[in-house]
Amino acid sequence: MIKKEDVYKIGIFNKPHGVRGELSFTFTDDIFDQVEAEYLICMLDGILVPFFLEEYRFRSDTTALVKLEGVDTAERARMFTNTEVYFPIRHATEVNPKDLGWNFFVGFRIEEVNHGKLGKIVYVDTATVNTLFAVDYQGGETLIPAQEDFIVDIDSGHKVITMRLPEGLLALDDTEEFN
């Protein structure tokens, strides 16, 4: 059985394309093209299920058309509409961490060179121009800029990101809101 902690989200299948069972795939990480990926993992009815890749071709830098083994009709492909797509973390470790999408780092622990252990990354906010790590910090959630300039080291084996944050950034979260 595939566990959620053994995979990370790389995108979503949108809708069928054509009549051969191809799927439109919007991805946030093209890891499946960087390593020898034989399969992608889909979340179906709350269960992570692997599907072997038959072929794929890129349409843009964030979309591809994907053909899964055994999915040969538009009707069969329709069951994958809006399905989240995941990739095994163990295969992603073959790639330089700086070449991976931000979602790979969900579950990693953040350590700051001056403050020590901060907490685990709960999710990555990419809704704005500045990507942010949402970190479980001191019993709450704090947002930390996911800027490469702040990252000192990434230890994929131990799932730790060491950062050097600007002075006062963490102190901002400790202040009370103004009334």
Secondary structure, 3 states (H helix, E strand, C coil): CCCHHHEEEEEEEEEEECCCCEEEEEECCCHHHHCCCCEEEEEECCEEEEEEEEEEEECCCCEEEEEECCCCCHHHHHCCCCEEEEEEHHHHCCCCHHHCCHHHHCCCEEEECCCEEEEEEEEEECCCCCCEEEEEECCEEEEEECCHHHEEEEECCCCEEEECCCCCCCHHHHCCCCC
